Amino acid sequence: MRDVGPAGITVAFERFGDPADPPVLLLMGGGAQMINWPEGFCAELVARGLHVVRFDNRDTGRSSRVENGPEPDLRAAMAGDFSSASYTLSDMAADTVGLVDRLGLERVHLVGASMGGMIAQTVAVEFPQRVLSLTSIMSTTGDPAVGQADLRALGAVGAPPGTRAEFVRWQVAALRAVSSPGFAFDEAGAAERAGRVFDRGFDLTGMLRQSVAVLASGDRTEKLRGLQLPTVVIHGTEDRMCDVSGGRATAAAIPGAELVLVDGLGHGFPREVWPVFADHVLGVVRIAQRQGTVAQRQGAQ
């Protein structure tokens, strides 16, 4: 899709299921592509009567890259200097709503993972009239006191190398480092998906720009307190990329949010949790549908 949102970017996307069903938009995390949403999880959502859209955020996969922007300085951003930020989560939220517009959808259900959860939260805050429900997975509020990564988990992995085979080995090692101790690690599946990520265009600089954007966007906690929509927050108890305190804080900030903690889950999507996640997404979709029906009846009176 070309000319999306205020920035006029190109967005790569894919749809699953019947467009007449309730629309669910999947937002992926930092440096990750839309194919990091497992096809099996998308199928679980479709089987529950939902229409699924997944897409590449700017600076990932086959969507637009920033051109002529400042070199992202993550170290400086971590110290509070955001001068190297090319954009913020608000810009990515506007991208998301721009895609919704171009798809001809009025309101959608948002499901965001990691940074995608942060973008989804930002969309709900800044475009509340476009969001029917929110599912925030393995994410956080932007408060630096919660949801921090255990840098020791990735310290030995290093930067991604150049060739396809080397990249696949690096990606599998990185995913294993933050995987779920309570679930088997699907090495073959991780390697297959890593190969596709490489083929579609992995961009380390883009991932760094996204990381700087997260830091430059600040703490959303007080804004989240004003949300009024069905929300479920899902987090693993063993998440080393985004500590479970981030999920707890998100659920505490959003009025009425349900908190679902999954024992043994790290920062990923083991096959065993696909139906669990899908059931919770369907749960908030149904709550939103009931609320919409009640509002329509009250409006007709």
ZIBEL-V167869 format. One record per residue. N is the residue number from 1. SS is DSSP state (a for helix, b for strand, c for the rest). Layout:
n:ss
N:SS
N:SS
//
This chain:
n:ss
1:c
2:c
3:c
4:b
5:c
6:c
7:c
8:c
9:b
10:c
11:c
12:c
13:b
14:b
15:b
16:b
17:c
18:c
19:c
20:c
21:c
22:b
23:b
24:b
25:b
26:b
27:b
28:c
29:c
30:c
31:c
32:c
33:c
34:a
35:a
36:a
37:c
38:c
39:a
40:a
41:a
42:a
43:a
44:a
45:a
46:a
47:a
48:c
49:c
50:b
51:b
52:b
53:b
54:b
55:b
56:c
57:c
58:c
59:c
60:c
61:c
62:c
63:c
64:c
65:c
66:c
67:c
68:c
69:c
70:c
71:c
72:c
73:c
74:a
75:a
76:a
77:a
78:a
79:c
80:c
81:c
82:c
83:c
84:c
85:c
86:c
87:c
88:c
89:a
90:a
91:a
92:a
93:a
94:a
95:a
96:a
97:a
98:a
99:a
100:a
101:a
102:a
103:c
104:c
105:c
106:c
107:c
108:b
109:b
110:b
111:b
112:b
113:b
114:c
115:a
116:a
117:a
118:a
119:a
120:a
121:a
122:a
123:a
124:a
125:a
126:a
127:c
128:a
129:a
130:a
131:b
132:b
133:b
134:b
135:b
136:b
137:b
138:c
139:c
140:c
141:c
142:c
143:c
144:c
145:c
146:c
147:c
148:c
149:c
150:c
151:a
152:a
153:a
154:c
155:c
156:c
157:c
158:c
159:c
160:c
161:c
162:c
163:c
164:a
165:a
166:a
167:a
168:a
169:a
170:a
171:a
172:a
173:a
174:a
175:a
176:a
177:a
178:c
179:c
180:c
181:c
182:c
183:c
184:c
185:c
186:c
187:a
188:a
189:a
190:a
191:a
192:a
193:a
194:a
195:a
196:a
197:a
198:a
199:a
200:a
201:a
202:c
203:c
204:a
205:a
206:a
207:a
208:a
209:a
210:a
211:a
212:a
213:a
214:a
215:a
216:a
217:c
218:c
219:c
220:c
221:a
222:a
223:a
224:a
225:c
226:c
227:c
228:c
229:c
230:b
231:b
232:b
233:b
234:b
235:b
236:b
237:c
238:c
239:c
240:c
241:c
242:c
243:c
244:a
245:a
246:a
247:a
248:a
249:a
250:a
251:a
252:a
253:a
254:c
255:c
256:c
257:c
258:b
259:b
260:b
261:b
262:b
263:c
264:c
265:c
266:c
267:c
268:c
269:c
270:c
271:a
272:a
273:a
274:a
275:a
276:a
277:a
278:a
279:a
280:a
281:a
282:a
283:a
284:a
285:a
286:a
287:a
288:a
289:a
290:a
291:a
292:a
293:a
294:a
295:a
296:a
297:a
298:a
299:a
300:a
301:c
//
